Amino acid sequence: MPTDRIRVLLIAEACNPQWTSVPLVGWSHGRAIADLSDAHLVTQVRNRTALLAAGLTEGRDFTAIDSEAVARPIYRLATWLRGGRQTGWTTSTALGAAAYPYFEHLLWRRFGREICQKRFDVVHRLTPLSPTAPSWLASRCRAAGVPFVLGPLNGGVPWPPGFDPARRQEREWLSYVRDAYRLLPGYWPTRRDASAILIGSRDTWNQMPRCFHGKCFYLPENAIDPQRFPLQRDRIAQKPIRVIFIGRLVPYKGADMLLEAAAPILQSGAMTLQIIGDGPQLPQLRRVIDRENIAAAVQLIGWTEHEQLRRYLAQADVLAFPSVREFGGAVVLEAMAMGVTPIVVNYGGPAELVTPSCGYLVPIGPPQQIISHFRQVLGTLAQDPQPLGSLGAAAQERVRRHFTWQAKARRVIEIYQWLCAPGTPKPHWPMPTPDDSSQD
């Protein structure tokens, strides 16, 4: 066991504080781990400018790998196959995995000697998050006697029954044969040679072959940085309640289902709704608003900067988020961090973040069933908003205790210590995270 802080080669091919989704996960998680260890970040060259702007020093804090010779044409191909739209993410992820081996090849050429000389105690691949992306570094690190940590891996939430039309609208053709990725070269060696695998959701855990469960650790994908949320909701919920939806306007996010569910309540004047986001479903949403005659109670805000997004959340009472295929659910945590009560579908990532003590879990089912349940919950809250105060406070406390990047980094360091110090007890955390857990 090193006497000083653990030396980590931290690999985050996607790592950018100026972007969202996986790049922001790579940045936020990576910086939190670096605060508790002696970490050197390795990322893709497209992130260099943003890392320099954030105050990191190239060479000392990070190394940028230029894999654009392969990454750029594959990105262009993925964009073309998706029709330039915000859909077809399974295709995009699969093609991104095809570009990753070249990134690792260049990484090994730069750091292979240092790994073999054990200048790092641990090599940790943070991104890609997709379980479809193999890592040839795992076997090389194993041969060098350096623990290799993989993850958190996340993804693979199956399309629920009744949503095949949405699946086709999303151009998710590869999702029909997604499990075939287990046949790809590198799938089994990556898991065999990794010393520890971080699993971001129950769905991903269930996909993992049981023979590897002994080296797996549950660690939800998303978290929040409290410093990014200086604003807090200080509003006392009252009639009409203020409901907000945030997300890409694509079929699986369910903004159309939300409008259908909320229409009678919006018509009654007991509720207002703000929809923040953009995407190919926007014309359909406008037609529903016109048909139901609810334009006076609905605002279509469009895409907005993150800073402005927090201002909208601070004035909301409820986040209504009927997404049926959400891997992580970062927007749910952001709402909870500001004291906004979430209503989510009891399926995928959000269902592992929300509990009955801090929000509402709507049963998964066909679209009409989800619409009916959302209408019931929204109608009840519109008649009596009083529970929203205690629910919002509980949501804030749950995020503060379990879902900050600092809390996640502490767990990762525990895994590093287990790998580096023989005899250290193996960490264990319940799945999903319960309200009463005191391990953080």
Secondary structure, 3 states (H helix, E strand, C coil): CCCCCCEEEEEECCCCCCCCHHHHHHHHHHHHHHHCCEEEEEEEHHHHHHHHHCCCCECCCEEEECCHHHHHHHHHHHHHHCCCCCCCHHHHHHHHHHHHHHHHHHHHHHHHHHHHCCCCCEEEEEECCCCCCCCCHHHHHHHHCCCEEEEEECCCCCCCCCCHHHHHHCCCHHHHHHHHHHHCCCHHHHHHHCCEEEECCHHHHHHCCHHHHHHEEECCCCCECHHHCCCCCCCCCCCCEEEEEECCCCHHHCHHHHHHHHHHHHHHCCEEEEEECCCCCHHHHHHHHHHHCCHHHEEEEECCCHHHHHHHHHCCCEEEECCCCCCCCHHHHHHHHCCCEEEEECCCHHHHCCCCCCCEEECCCCHHHHHHHHHHHHHHHHHCCCHHHHHHHHHHHHHHHHCEHHHHHHHHHHHHHHHHCCCCCCCCCCCCCCCCCCCC
